[in-house]
Amino acid sequence: MASMNMPSAGQPLAPVYPYNKPSQPVRLYDGPIGGLAATDVPGRVELTCSNGFSFEWEVDDCASPDFANRDEVPLTLRRSLGDMTMSGVPRNIGGGWSNGASFGNPKSPLTRVVVHWFNLPNWHGPLGLVAKTTSEEREWSGRWVHQASGWKITLDVRPDYQEIWRDLHTTNVYVMTHVMEVRRADGSPFTADEVEPALTAMHVGISFALGRWAAPMLPVGEDSDGRVVWEQWQASHCDPARRSSDGWWYDQDHKSLGDFLDLVIDAFGDPDRLAPLRFQMMYAISAMRSRDFVEPRIIMGTAGLEHIMWERLVLNGALTKQQYKHRPAHDLLREVLRDAQIPVGIDADLLPTATQYAARVKADRKIDIDGADVVTWVRNRLVHPQESQELVYRLEGLTKDAWLLARHYLVLLILNSLEYKGSYRDLTRIRGWVG
């Protein structure tokens, strides 16, 4: 695939573990395994990528079947880098599964970490890449480079992305789509413990931007001589690959994502901010999805809103606990939204059923209501058994509008807490072009 006028194409990053095909496993190890018999037996360890992630191991039939009667077995992988031990659970005499393992010392000095991303969309930077084989030379636009909080991040899309993604959105599959390298921007050494908050920030932050979980996995740390001194096999939360995004970020807007990641990586580097911000983003990811039942999405979205309301009003000293508990939820939400300069009005074109509901309330009770009223009223009748849930369904589409408002408010409040100033896709809009 030739590219016209591509500037200074470079060699793509090589994944430590080869790119897999959709739903196919990633081979992590193939060789002698100790701990199952008096002598080593040939076997394999793979990361399965169908219906979620799982670490699976298998051995050839020359192994003694005695290990299958044990609850847990230590698997010693005779790798060229040195023996590595992982705990395995036998399923039968042919093998079993594992929760993964960490190898090496997380405090060893590293020069770089290579990370394998799964189920990212066709997010590729403007920098050129070129790969040569014996039969062809392939050149494509696929590298994104960014610096944030002292880290230099390089992300390369796999060269055959278009082919493997073509039908990916029609099935619930998982595939390695990108490889990422993380270094210190000044070239200084670091440890796995030091880079971990940045990797967590990218996992949660990018998933929050997409509105679904994508996963950076299988990090491999190298020292200044290029030797692997630390590695982690651990399954991360990841949703099936989808072509379209439910999130607030347009996946070709590199500047906005860079601006956002600057803020998220910096925030996750602060232990006091990491935990609450991660919870809020997790709630938002669940609330943004356009699949499954709408009621759980409303409940998750409003749980995230309550988390932020408590943080901003009680933890920051604006209200006491008693004052907070004695004020209605719609009043608290409205105060937080207005403090963040987020409009609470109901757009009749985007939220027609919520507009119709507001008109009925005005006619019956002679009061004006806004988006904060709609979100909290619907939420209360879904979660409190003593309330009449039937009222929520008298207007078809009211739950959908409440969901759209809840996710819109939650995402904007999170972005506001980070002081993000970049582009945003309106989450009350579910049709039409990205704006």
C-alpha positions in Angstrom: 0.0 0.0 0.0 1.8 3.1 -1.2 1.4 6.5 0.3 1.8 9.8 -1.5 4.0 12.5 0.0 4.4 10.7 3.3 7.1 12.4 5.4 10.2 10.5 6.7 8.6 7.1 7.0 10.1 5.0 9.8 10.2 1.4 10.9 7.1 0.4 12.9 7.4 -0.7 16.5 7.6 -4.5 16.7 5.2 -6.1 19.2 6.9 -8.5 21.6 4.1 -11.0 20.9 2.9 -11.2 17.3 -0.3 -9.6 16.0 -3.2 -12.1 16.1 -6.1 -12.5 13.8 -9.6 -11.6 15.1 -10.7 -14.1 17.8 -7.4 -16.1 17.4 -5.1 -16.5 20.5 -1.8 -14.7 21.1 1.0 -17.2 21.6 3.0 -16.2 24.7 5.2 -19.2 25.2 6.0 -22.5 23.4 8.6 -24.7 24.9 9.5 -26.9 28.0 7.4 -26.5 31.1 8.6 -27.6 34.5 6.6 -28.4 37.6 4.2 -31.0 36.1 6.3 -34.1 36.1 9.8 -35.4 37.1 11.1 -33.8 33.9 10.1 -30.9 31.8 7.3 -31.5 29.3 6.6 -29.6 26.1 3.7 -27.1 26.2 2.3 -23.7 25.4 0.8 -20.7 27.0 -1.7 -18.5 25.1 -3.9 -15.5 25.6 -7.3 -16.4 24.2 -9.1 -13.6 22.6 -12.6 -14.9 22.0 -15.5 -14.0 24.4 -13.0 -12.1 26.6 -9.5 -12.7 27.6 -8.1 -15.8 29.3 -4.6 -17.3 29.9 -4.7 -20.9 28.8 -1.9 -23.5 29.0 -1.6 -26.9 27.5 0.9 -29.7 27.5 1.6 -32.6 25.2 0.3 -36.1 26.1 3.8 -37.1 27.4 3.0 -35.4 30.7 2.0 -37.5 33.7 -1.7 -37.1 34.4 -1.2 -36.8 38.2 -1.1 -33.0 38.1 -4.7 -32.9 36.9 -5.8 -34.0 40.4 -4.3 -31.0 42.1 -6.1 -27.7 42.7 -3.1 -25.6 41.6 0.2 -26.3 39.9 3.4 -24.2 39.5 4.3 -23.9 35.9 8.0 -23.1 35.2 8.5 -21.7 31.7 12.1 -22.3 30.5 12.4 -19.1 28.5 15.7 -18.0 27.0 15.5 -14.9 29.3 15.5 -17.2 32.3 12.9 -19.3 34.1 9.6 -17.7 34.8 7.0 -19.3 37.1 3.2 -18.8 36.9 0.4 -20.5 38.8 -1.9 -22.8 36.8 -5.2 -24.4 37.5 -5.6 -27.8 35.8 -8.8 -28.3 33.8 -7.9 -31.8 32.6 -4.8 -33.8 31.7 -4.2 -31.7 28.7 -3.9 -28.3 30.5 -5.8 -25.6 32.2 -6.0 -21.9 32.8 -4.2 -19.2 34.8 -4.8 -15.8 36.2 -1.5 -14.7 34.6 1.7 -13.6 36.4 4.3 -10.9 36.7 7.9 -11.7 35.9 11.0 -9.9 37.0 11.4 -7.1 39.5 9.0 -4.1 39.2 11.7 -1.9 40.7 14.4 -2.7 38.1 15.5 0.3 36.0 13.9 0.3 32.6 14.6 2.3 29.5 11.3 1.5 27.7 8.1 -0.4 28.1 6.4 -2.0 25.1 2.6 -2.4 25.5 0.1 -4.3 23.2 -3.3 -2.6 22.7 -6.5 -4.5 21.9 -9.6 -3.3 20.2 -8.6 0.3 19.6 -10.4 1.9 16.6 -8.6 3.1 13.5 -6.7 5.7 15.5 -3.5 6.4 13.7 -1.2 9.4 13.7 0.1 11.4 10.8 3.6 10.0 10.8 4.6 7.5 8.1 5.6 3.9 8.7 7.3 1.5 6.2 7.7 -2.2 6.5 9.7 -4.3 4.0 9.3 -8.0 3.3 10.9 -10.3 0.7 8.0 -9.7 -1.7 6.8 -6.1 -1.1 7.3 -2.8 0.7 4.3 -1.4 2.5 4.1 2.2 3.6 1.2 3.7 5.6 0.3 6.6 7.9 0.1 5.0 11.3 2.3 6.6 14.1 1.2 8.9 16.8 3.8 10.5 19.2 2.9 12.5 22.2 4.6 13.7 25.4 2.7 14.0 28.7 3.9 14.4 32.3 7.5 13.6 31.4 6.6 10.5 29.3 7.1 10.0 25.6 4.4 7.8 24.1 4.7 6.3 20.6 1.7 4.4 19.2 1.7 2.5 16.0 -1.3 0.9 14.2 -0.7 -2.5 12.7 -0.1 -2.5 9.0 -3.1 -4.7 8.1 -5.6 -2.9 10.3 -8.1 -2.2 7.5 -8.2 -5.9 6.6 -8.6 -7.3 10.1 -11.2 -4.6 11.1 -13.4 -4.9 8.1 -15.9 -7.3 9.7 -14.8 -7.0 13.3 -17.8 -4.8 14.4 -20.2 -7.6 13.4 -18.9 -10.1 16.0 -17.9 -10.0 19.6 -14.2 -10.5 19.1 -10.9 -9.2 20.4 -7.7 -8.5 18.4 -4.4 -6.7 18.9 -4.6 -3.5 16.9 -1.7 -1.3 18.1 1.7 -1.5 19.8 2.8 1.3 22.1 6.2 2.3 23.5 6.6 4.4 26.6 9.9 6.1 27.6 10.9 9.0 29.7 10.9 12.1 27.6 14.5 12.9 28.9 15.7 9.4 28.3 16.2 8.7 32.1 15.5 5.3 33.6 12.3 4.4 35.4 10.6 1.5 37.1 7.5 -0.5 36.4 5.9 0.9 39.5 6.6 4.5 38.3 5.1 3.9 34.8 2.0 2.0 36.1 -0.1 5.1 36.8 0.5 6.4 33.3 -0.6 3.0 31.8 -3.7 3.0 34.0 -4.5 6.6 32.9 -4.3 5.5 29.3 -6.4 2.4 29.8 -9.2 4.3 31.7 -8.8 7.6 29.9 -8.9 6.3 26.3 -11.8 4.0 27.2 -13.6 6.9 28.7 -13.0 8.9 25.5 -14.3 6.0 23.3 -17.3 5.2 25.5 -16.2 1.5 25.6 -13.2 -0.4 27.1 -10.1 -0.8 25.0 -7.1 -2.5 26.7 -3.3 -2.0 26.9 -2.0 -5.4 27.9 1.2 -7.5 28.1 3.6 -4.7 29.1 7.3 -5.7 28.6 10.0 -3.6 30.2 13.5 -3.5 28.8 16.7 -2.2 30.4 19.4 0.0 28.7 20.9 -3.1 27.0 17.5 -4.1 25.5 17.1 -7.1 27.9 13.6 -7.9 29.2 13.8 -7.4 33.0 10.1 -7.1 33.8 6.9 -8.3 32.2 3.2 -8.7 33.2 0.6 -11.1 31.9 -2.7 -9.8 33.2 -6.1 -9.6 31.6 -7.5 -6.1 31.4 -11.1 -5.0 31.0 -12.0 -4.8 27.3 -15.2 -4.6 25.3 -15.7 -6.2 22.0 -14.4 -4.2 19.0 -16.9 -1.8 17.4 -16.5 0.4 14.3 -18.6 3.2 15.8 -17.9 5.0 19.1 -20.4 5.8 21.9 -17.9 8.3 23.4 -17.4 12.0 23.4 -14.1 11.9 21.3 -13.9 11.7 17.5 -11.1 9.1 17.0 -9.2 11.0 14.4 -8.9 14.2 16.5 -5.4 13.7 17.6 -5.0 17.1 19.2 -8.0 16.8 21.5 -6.9 13.4 22.6 -3.4 14.6 23.3 -4.8 17.6 25.3 -7.0 15.2 27.3 -4.3 12.7 28.0 -2.0 15.4 29.3 -4.6 16.1 32.0 -5.5 12.5 32.7 -1.9 11.2 33.0 -1.1 14.1 35.3 -4.1 13.5 37.4 -3.5 9.8 37.7 0.0 10.5 38.9 -1.6 12.0 42.1 -2.8 9.1 44.3 -5.5 11.3 45.9 -7.0 12.1 42.5 -6.5 8.7 40.9 -9.1 6.7 42.8 -12.1 9.0 42.6 -11.4 10.0 39.0 -11.1 6.4 37.9 -14.4 5.5 39.6 -16.2 8.4 37.9 -14.8 7.4 34.5 -15.8 3.8 35.0 -19.3 4.9 35.7 -19.3 7.1 32.6 -18.0 4.3 30.4 -20.9 2.1 31.5 -23.4 4.9 31.1 -22.2 5.9 27.6 -22.9 2.5 25.9 -25.7 2.4 23.5 -26.2 -1.4 23.9 -28.1 -3.5 26.5 -31.0 -2.1 28.5 -31.3 1.6 29.0 -32.3 1.4 32.7 -28.9 0.1 33.9 -27.2 2.8 31.9 -29.3 5.5 33.7 -28.5 3.9 37.1 -24.7 3.8 36.4 -24.7 7.4 35.0 -26.6 8.8 38.0 -24.3 6.9 40.4 -21.4 8.7 38.8 -23.2 12.0 39.1 -23.9 11.3 42.8 -20.2 10.5 43.3 -19.2 13.9 41.8 -22.0 15.8 43.6 -20.7 14.4 47.0 -17.1 15.2 46.1 -17.8 18.8 45.0 -20.4 19.8 47.6 -19.5 17.8 50.7 -15.8 16.9 50.4 -14.9 20.4 49.1 -16.8 22.0 52.1 -19.7 23.7 50.3 -22.3 21.7 52.3 -22.3 19.6 55.5 -23.4 16.0 55.3 -26.7 16.9 56.9 -27.3 19.8 54.5 -26.6 17.5 51.6 -28.9 14.8 52.8 -31.8 17.2 53.3 -31.7 18.8 49.9 -33.5 17.1 46.9 -31.2 15.4 44.4 -32.4 17.6 41.5 -31.4 20.7 43.4 -27.9 19.3 44.2 -27.3 18.2 40.6 -28.5 21.6 39.3 -26.1 23.5 41.6 -23.1 21.3 40.5 -24.0 21.7 36.8 -24.4 25.5 37.0 -21.2 25.9 39.0 -19.5 24.1 36.0 -21.4 26.3 33.6 -23.1 23.3 32.0 -26.6 24.3 30.6 -29.5 22.5 32.2 -32.1 23.4 29.6 -33.9 20.7 27.5 -33.3 20.8 23.8 -36.6 20.1 22.1 -34.9 18.9 18.9 -32.6 16.4 20.6 -34.8 15.4 23.6 -38.4 15.5 22.3 -39.9 13.2 25.0 -38.2 15.0 27.8 -39.6 18.2 26.3 -43.1 16.7 26.2 -42.8 15.6 29.9 -41.7 19.0 31.0 -44.7 20.5 29.2 -47.0 18.1 31.1 -45.5 19.0 34.4 -45.9 22.7 33.7 -49.6 22.2 32.7 -50.4 20.0 35.8 -48.2 21.6 38.5 -47.5 25.1 37.1 -43.8 24.7 37.5 -40.9 24.7 35.0 -38.5 21.8 35.1 -35.1 21.2 33.5 -32.7 18.4 32.7 -31.7 17.9 36.3 -35.3 17.3 37.2 -35.8 14.8 34.4 -32.6 12.8 35.3 -33.3 12.5 39.0 -37.0 11.9 38.7 -36.5 9.0 36.3 -33.6 7.6 38.3 -35.6 7.7 41.6 -38.5 5.8 40.1 -36.2 3.1 38.7 -34.3 2.4 41.9 -36.8 3.0 44.7 -39.5 0.2 44.9 -41.9 2.4 46.9 -42.1 4.7 43.9 -44.4 4.0 40.9 -42.1 2.8 38.1 -45.1 2.7 35.7 -45.1 6.5 35.4 -41.6 6.4 33.8 -43.0 4.4 30.8 -46.2 6.4 30.2 -44.2 8.5 27.7 -42.4 6.3 25.3 -38.8 7.4 25.0 -38.5 9.2 28.3 -36.0 6.7 29.7 -33.9 7.2 26.6 -33.8 11.0 27.0 -33.0 10.6 30.7 -30.1 8.4 29.8 -28.8 10.8 27.2 -28.9 13.7 29.7 -27.3 11.6 32.5 -24.3 10.6 30.3 -24.0 14.1 28.9 -23.9 15.7 32.3 -21.5 13.1 33.8 -19.0 13.3 31.0 -19.0 17.1 31.0 -18.5 17.2 34.7 -15.5 14.9 34.5 -14.0 16.9 31.7 -14.7 20.1 33.7 -12.9 18.6 36.8 -9.8 18.0 34.6 -10.1 21.6 33.1 -10.3 20.1 29.6 -10.9 22.8 27.0 -10.8 20.8 23.8 -13.5 19.4 21.4 -16.5 17.4 22.7 -19.1 15.4 20.8 -22.6 16.2 22.3 -23.8 13.0 24.0 -27.4 14.1 23.8 -27.1 13.6 20.1 -27.2 10.0 18.9 -27.6 10.6 15.1 -25.9 12.7 12.5 -22.3 13.7 11.8 -19.8 14.3 14.5 -19.9 17.9 15.5 
